[in-house]
Amino acid sequence: MTFIPQTFLDHLTQQSLDKESLDEFITSCQTPLRKSIRINTLKINADEFSAIAKQKNWQLTPIPWCAEGFWVSPLNEQHPMDSLGLSVEHLQGLFYIQEASSMLPPVALASLIQSPQQLLDMAAAPGSKTTQMAAHFDPSINLVANELSSSRLKVLHANVVRCGVTNVALSHLDGREFGDKSPGLFDAILLDAPCGGEGTVRKDPDALKNWSPEALRDIASTQKQLISSAYQALKPGGVLVYSTCTLSEEENQHICQHLLTQHSDMNAISLAQLFPEASKCVTSEGYLHVFPHLFDSEGFFVAAFKKEDNASSHIEYSVKPPKRWPFDSLSKKQYSQISDYFDQQFGFNLEPLKQRLWLRDNAVWYLPQGSLTVANQFRIDRAGIKIAELHKNRIKTQHEFIMAFGGQITLNSQALTHQQAVDYYRGKDIHLDQTNAASNAFENSLSGKGECMITYHNQPLGLCKQVSGRLKNSLPRPLVQDNAE
């Protein structure tokens, strides 16, 4: 039973909800939240995924504000969806389990700017919005995904790798530091602010257990500091989207008004036309205030702003490596070594990546185009992807390279059956069977030795090593899922 304090209901009534809406809100809060997913278009398109969903007896219902978003439910009771996150398709990054209303902030930002060269997700973990923006914008942009919590930063990194994102730089800062460390650097900023979480009550029945007006004031103080930092870090002419998964005006409209009052060069942008039914939740200011009963979703708030463009206030940032840059350029010999190996082993042309390859110790990294700029301003925890390690007599390809670029591999690739894919994610070796349907359905491109990529649904799963009629599992140990299905 969902716990809703009467003091909270009285608070909502005083702010915005009439009795009829309040009754609908209470009823909605006692109803289980619909499962929703977002197709990862870095790997697969909607038509291809729909065909997979049909095979798995999943029913997809479009989410009106996100072309890649769907509510998902079983076509019959014999196929429950309790373990959606352990499905092979999820583990290989074909979709992200993401609440429908949380897809709104990236959609709003994408509607306002075409190609931000420097984009900041100020409070990014676990990564739903980071990966959503990465899938929408061109991979040439630099996307800084920041997270203060060390444990949540690890989850963020895992999701970035799973989804095959190549252009993210991870930072581990208090969001309030960005204004001082990188004034006017970012073309666009998404601030999905830490909040009271009032809108998550359908997912977390105890979300309102400790609700109080005092707690509201405390979190609102932090939000004001964060949005002020975002303002400072925003380039003149840039776009800022502010969002929360809470419902009280103290954390939403009041924070926006604080921004506008403090900074006369910031202007609110109406989101009334963001999607066909936006009128159901738009405020007089043009913000979106989504209550759970309006779209049968979580509660959410989204506001957008633009900073006036003043050419004289633009700051030129260095694009040269910082003094303590831990990377070196590859020598011609090192580049030839890895380029020849990728060509011969995988049929992969490394040339388009050449200008963004760097060496750190024995590891070859592919870094985002704008990572040097941000690395001059603040510490980057990790950027881009590690594609390979150079050892004395061999090259060891990395899992994240396969997840990002596996679609371009033409040699030493093996398709698996569903059971084999499950076994792979459970950490088991794959024993090749020449009568295997998957083996016969695709051209067998195995050479019989060395590394190979394995696939399912024509999409990469990871790496194996060919050893005497079997494929030795090379899945990194932290990614092994004993309950994969």
C-alpha positions in Angstrom: 0.0 0.0 0.0 1.4 3.4 -1.0 1.9 5.8 1.9 0.7 9.3 1.1 0.8 11.8 4.1 -2.3 14.0 4.5 0.1 16.9 4.9 1.4 16.3 1.4 -2.1 16.1 -0.1 -3.0 19.3 1.7 0.2 20.9 0.3 -0.8 19.9 -3.3 -4.3 21.2 -2.9 -3.0 24.6 -1.7 -0.6 24.7 -4.7 -2.5 23.5 -7.8 -4.8 20.4 -7.6 -8.6 20.7 -7.3 -10.5 17.9 -5.5 -11.3 16.0 -8.7 -7.6 16.0 -9.8 -6.5 15.1 -6.3 -8.8 12.1 -6.3 -7.3 11.0 -9.6 -3.8 11.5 -8.3 -4.5 9.4 -5.2 -6.0 6.6 -7.4 -3.1 6.7 -9.8 -0.6 6.5 -6.9 -2.2 3.2 -5.8 -1.8 1.7 -9.3 1.4 -0.2 -10.3 3.6 1.8 -12.7 3.6 0.6 -16.3 7.0 -0.8 -17.5 8.5 1.4 -20.2 11.6 1.1 -22.4 13.6 3.2 -24.9 15.0 1.6 -28.0 18.8 2.3 -28.3 19.0 3.5 -31.8 22.8 3.5 -31.6 22.4 -0.3 -32.2 19.0 -1.0 -33.7 16.0 0.8 -35.3 12.4 0.7 -34.1 11.3 -1.7 -36.9 14.0 -4.2 -36.1 13.3 -4.0 -32.4 9.5 -4.4 -33.0 10.2 -7.7 -34.8 12.2 -8.9 -31.8 9.5 -7.8 -29.4 7.0 -9.8 -31.4 9.1 -12.9 -31.2 9.3 -12.5 -27.4 5.5 -11.9 -27.1 6.1 -8.3 -25.9 3.4 -5.7 -26.7 4.8 -2.2 -27.4 2.6 0.9 -26.9 4.1 4.1 -28.2 5.0 6.9 -25.7 3.6 10.1 -27.2 6.6 12.3 -26.5 9.5 10.0 -27.5 9.7 8.2 -30.9 12.0 5.6 -29.4 10.0 5.1 -26.2 7.4 2.4 -25.6 5.3 1.0 -22.7 5.9 -2.7 -22.8 3.7 -5.5 -21.5 3.3 -9.3 -22.1 1.0 -10.4 -24.8 -0.2 -13.2 -22.6 0.3 -14.2 -18.9 2.6 -17.1 -19.9 5.3 -14.6 -20.7 5.7 -12.4 -17.6 8.2 -9.5 -17.7 9.5 -9.5 -14.2 13.1 -10.0 -15.4 13.3 -7.5 -18.2 16.7 -6.3 -17.1 18.2 -9.8 -17.4 17.0 -10.4 -20.9 19.8 -10.9 -23.5 18.4 -8.0 -25.5 18.8 -5.7 -22.5 22.3 -6.9 -21.6 23.5 -6.4 -25.1 22.2 -2.8 -25.1 19.3 -3.0 -27.5 17.1 -1.1 -25.1 17.2 0.9 -21.9 14.6 0.4 -19.1 13.5 4.0 -18.6 10.4 5.5 -17.0 8.3 7.2 -19.7 8.2 10.7 -18.2 12.0 10.7 -17.7 12.4 10.7 -21.5 10.9 14.2 -21.6 14.0 16.3 -20.6 16.3 15.0 -23.4 13.4 15.3 -25.9 12.9 18.9 -24.8 16.6 19.7 -25.1 16.9 18.0 -28.5 14.0 20.2 -29.8 15.9 23.4 -28.9 19.4 22.8 -30.2 20.6 20.8 -33.2 24.3 20.1 -32.5 25.8 21.2 -29.2 29.5 20.7 -29.4 29.8 20.6 -25.6 26.9 19.1 -23.8 26.7 18.6 -20.0 24.5 16.1 -18.1 25.1 17.6 -14.7 23.6 14.8 -12.6 23.7 11.9 -14.9 23.6 8.5 -13.1 22.3 5.9 -13.8 22.6 7.1 -17.4 19.1 7.0 -19.0 19.3 10.6 -20.2 23.0 10.5 -21.1 22.4 7.5 -23.4 19.2 9.0 -24.8 21.1 12.2 -25.7 24.0 10.2 -27.1 21.7 8.3 -29.4 20.0 11.5 -30.6 23.0 13.8 -31.3 25.9 13.3 -33.7 28.7 11.2 -32.2 31.1 14.1 -32.9 29.9 16.1 -30.0 31.5 15.9 -26.5 29.0 14.8 -23.9 30.1 15.3 -20.3 28.2 13.0 -17.9 28.7 14.0 -14.3 27.9 12.1 -11.1 28.9 13.0 -7.6 28.4 9.5 -6.1 31.3 7.1 -6.7 29.0 4.0 -6.7 26.5 5.6 -9.1 29.4 6.7 -11.4 30.3 3.0 -11.8 26.7 2.2 -12.8 26.7 5.2 -15.2 29.9 3.9 -16.9 28.4 0.4 -17.2 25.3 1.7 -19.0 27.3 3.9 -21.3 29.4 0.9 -22.3 26.4 -1.4 -22.6 24.7 1.1 -25.0 27.8 1.4 -27.2 28.3 5.2 -26.6 31.7 6.5 -27.7 31.6 10.2 -27.0 31.0 10.5 -23.3 33.5 12.0 -20.8 32.7 11.0 -17.2 33.3 13.5 -14.4 33.0 13.1 -10.6 32.3 16.6 -9.4 29.8 18.4 -7.2 27.5 20.0 -9.8 27.9 23.3 -8.0 31.5 23.5 -9.1 30.9 23.7 -12.9 30.1 27.4 -12.9 33.5 28.3 -11.4 35.5 25.6 -13.2 34.1 26.0 -16.7 32.2 29.4 -17.1 30.5 29.7 -20.5 31.8 26.4 -21.8 28.7 24.3 -22.6 26.4 24.9 -25.5 23.6 22.9 -23.7 23.1 21.7 -20.2 20.6 19.2 -18.8 20.2 19.6 -15.0 18.0 16.7 -13.9 18.3 17.9 -10.3 18.4 15.8 -7.2 15.0 16.2 -5.6 12.4 14.9 -3.1 11.2 12.3 -5.5 7.5 12.9 -4.9 6.7 11.8 -8.5 8.2 8.3 -7.9 5.6 7.1 -5.4 4.2 4.5 -7.9 7.6 2.8 -8.1 8.6 3.4 -4.5 5.6 3.1 -2.1 7.7 4.7 0.7 8.9 7.7 -1.4 6.7 10.1 0.7 7.4 8.5 4.1 9.7 11.2 5.3 8.0 14.1 3.4 8.0 17.4 5.2 8.0 21.2 4.3 11.4 21.5 6.0 12.9 18.8 3.7 11.5 20.7 0.8 13.3 23.9 1.8 16.6 22.0 2.3 16.6 20.4 -1.2 15.4 23.6 -2.8 18.4 25.4 -1.5 20.7 22.9 -3.2 18.7 23.1 -6.4 19.1 26.9 -6.5 22.9 26.5 -6.1 22.9 23.9 -8.9 20.9 25.9 -11.4 23.1 29.0 -10.7 26.1 26.9 -11.4 24.5 25.6 -14.6 23.8 29.2 -15.6 27.5 30.2 -15.2 28.7 27.1 -17.1 26.3 27.8 -20.0 27.7 29.5 -23.1 25.9 32.7 -24.3 23.2 31.6 -26.7 23.1 28.2 -25.0 20.1 26.1 -23.8 19.4 24.9 -20.3 16.8 22.2 -19.4 15.9 21.8 -15.8 13.9 18.8 -14.6 13.0 16.9 -11.5 10.9 13.8 -10.6 9.1 15.7 -7.9 5.8 17.6 -7.8 6.0 20.5 -5.3 6.4 24.0 -6.8 9.1 24.8 -4.3 11.4 22.4 -6.2 10.1 23.3 -9.6 8.5 26.6 -10.5 10.2 28.4 -7.6 13.6 27.2 -8.7 12.9 28.5 -12.2 11.7 31.8 -10.9 14.9 32.1 -8.9 17.0 31.6 -12.0 15.0 34.2 -14.0 15.1 36.7 -11.1 18.8 36.4 -10.6 19.8 36.4 -14.3 18.0 38.8 -16.6 19.7 37.3 -19.6 17.9 34.0 -19.2 14.6 33.5 -20.9 12.1 30.7 -20.4 11.2 28.7 -23.6 7.6 27.4 -23.8 7.3 23.6 -24.2 3.6 23.8 -24.9 4.1 22.3 -28.4 6.7 19.6 -27.5 4.2 16.8 -28.2 0.5 16.7 -29.2 -0.9 16.2 -25.6 1.4 18.7 -23.9 -1.5 21.0 -23.2 -2.6 18.6 -20.5 0.4 19.4 -18.3 1.7 22.8 -19.5 1.9 25.6 -16.9 1.2 29.3 -17.5 5.0 29.8 -17.8 5.3 27.1 -20.5 6.8 24.5 -18.2 5.6 20.9 -18.2 4.3 19.7 -14.8 3.4 16.1 -15.2 1.3 14.5 -12.5 1.1 10.7 -12.5 -2.6 10.5 -13.4 -2.3 12.7 -16.5 -0.4 10.1 -18.7 -0.4 7.0 -16.4 3.3 7.6 -15.7 5.6 8.9 -12.9 5.4 12.5 -11.9 7.9 14.9 -13.6 8.7 18.5 -14.2 10.5 20.0 -17.2 11.5 23.6 -17.9 13.7 25.1 -20.7 15.7 28.3 -20.9 17.9 30.1 -23.3 20.8 32.4 -22.4 20.9 35.6 -24.5 23.8 35.7 -26.9 26.5 38.3 -26.1 29.5 37.8 -28.4 31.7 39.9 -26.2 31.3 37.5 -23.3 32.4 34.3 -25.2 35.4 32.6 -23.7 38.0 30.9 -25.9 39.1 27.6 -24.4 42.3 25.6 -25.2 42.1 22.6 -27.4 45.6 21.5 -26.5 46.4 18.7 -24.0 46.5 19.9 -20.4 49.8 19.8 -18.5 48.9 16.5 -16.7 47.4 14.8 -19.7 48.0 11.1 -19.1 47.8 10.1 -22.8 50.4 10.1 -25.6 50.0 10.0 -29.4 50.5 6.6 -31.0 53.7 6.1 -32.9 53.4 5.1 -36.6 54.6 1.6 -35.6 51.9 1.3 -32.9 49.2 2.6 -35.1 50.2 0.2 -37.9 50.3 -2.7 -35.5 46.8 -2.2 -34.2 45.4 -1.1 -37.6 46.8 -4.2 -39.3 45.5 -6.5 -36.6 42.0 -5.1 -36.7 42.0 -5.4 -40.5 43.2 -9.0 -40.6 41.3 -10.3 -37.6 38.0 -8.4 -37.9 37.9 -6.8 -41.3 37.7 -3.5 -39.5 39.0 -0.3 -41.0 40.6 1.8 -38.2 41.5 4.8 -40.4 38.3 6.9 -39.6 39.2 6.7 -35.9 42.9 7.5 -36.3 42.8 11.2 -35.3 41.1 10.5 -32.0 43.3 7.5 -30.9 45.6 7.9 -27.9 47.9 5.7 -25.9 47.9 5.4 -22.1 50.4 2.9 -20.8 49.7 -0.1 -23.0 46.1 0.7 -23.8 44.7 2.4 -26.9 41.8 4.8 -26.3 39.3 6.4 -28.6 38.5 9.8 -27.1 35.6 12.2 -27.8 36.5 15.1 -30.1 36.1 17.8 -27.4 37.5 16.0 -24.5 40.8 18.1 -24.5 38.8 21.2 -23.9 37.0 20.0 -20.8 40.1 18.2 -19.5 41.8 21.6 -19.3 39.0 22.9 -17.0 38.3 20.0 -14.6 39.3 16.4 -13.9 37.9 13.8 -16.2 37.4 10.4 -14.5 37.2 8.5 -17.8 36.6 9.5 -21.4 35.7 7.6 -24.6 36.4 3.9 -24.8 39.4 1.6 -24.5 39.6 -0.3 -27.7 42.6 -2.5 -27.2 45.7 -3.3 -25.1 49.1 -3.7 -26.8 51.1 -6.6 -25.3 54.6 -7.9 -26.3 53.4 -10.5 -28.8 49.7 -9.9 -29.1 46.9 -7.4 -29.1 43.9 -7.8 -26.7 40.7 -6.3 -28.1 38.4 -4.8 -25.4 34.7 -5.6 -24.8 33.7 -1.9 -25.1 35.2 -1.7 -28.6 32.9 -4.6 -29.7 29.9 -3.0 -28.0 30.5 0.3 -29.8 31.9 -0.7 -33.2 30.9 -4.4 -33.6 28.4 -3.5 -36.3 31.3 -2.8 -38.6 33.1 -6.1 -38.1 33.1 -8.4 -41.1 35.5 -11.2 -40.2 35.6 -13.7 -37.3 32.0 -13.2 -36.3 29.7 -16.0 -35.0 26.0 -15.8 -34.5 24.6 -17.6 -31.5 21.2 -19.2 -30.6 19.3 -17.7 -27.7 20.4 -20.4 -25.3 24.1 -19.9 -26.3 23.6 -16.1 -25.8 22.2 -16.8 -22.3 25.2 -19.1 -21.6 27.6 -16.4 -22.7 26.2 -13.9 -20.3 26.3 -16.5 -17.6 30.1 -16.7 -18.2 30.1 -20.1 -20.0 32.2 -21.1 -23.0 30.3 -21.7 -26.3 30.7 -25.2 -27.8 30.2 -25.0 -31.6 27.7 -27.4 -33.2 27.8 -27.5 -36.9 24.1 -28.4 -37.0 23.4 -25.3 -35.0 20.6 -23.2 -36.6 22.4 -20.0 -35.8 25.6 -21.2 -37.4 23.8 -22.2 -40.6 21.7 -19.0 -40.8 24.7 -16.8 -41.2 27.9 -17.0 -43.2 30.5 -18.6 -41.0 33.4 -16.1 -40.9 35.5 -17.9 -38.2 39.1 -18.5 -39.0 39.6 -21.0 -36.3 42.1 -19.0 -34.3 42.3 -15.9 -32.2 39.6 -13.4 -31.1 36.2 -13.4 -32.6 33.0 -11.4 -32.0 29.7 -13.2 -31.2 26.3 -11.8 -32.0 22.6 -12.3 -31.4 19.9 -10.7 -33.4 22.7 -9.6 -35.7 24.0 -7.3 -32.9 27.2 -7.7 -30.9 27.3 -9.5 -27.6 31.0 -9.5 -26.9 34.3 -11.3 -27.5 35.4 -14.9 -27.4 38.6 -16.7 -28.2 38.6 -19.5 -30.7 40.0 -22.7 -29.1 39.7 -26.2 -30.5 36.1 -26.1 -31.6 34.8 -23.9 -28.8 34.6 -20.2 -28.1 36.3 -19.3 -24.8 34.3 -16.7 -23.0 36.0 -13.3 -22.8 33.1 -11.4 -21.1 34.5 -9.1 -18.3 33.8 -10.7 -15.0 31.7 -7.8 -13.6 29.3 -8.2 -16.5 28.6 -11.9 -15.9 24.9 -12.4 -15.0 24.2 -15.8 -13.5 20.4 -15.3 -13.9 20.5 -14.0 -17.5 17.6 -15.1 -19.6 
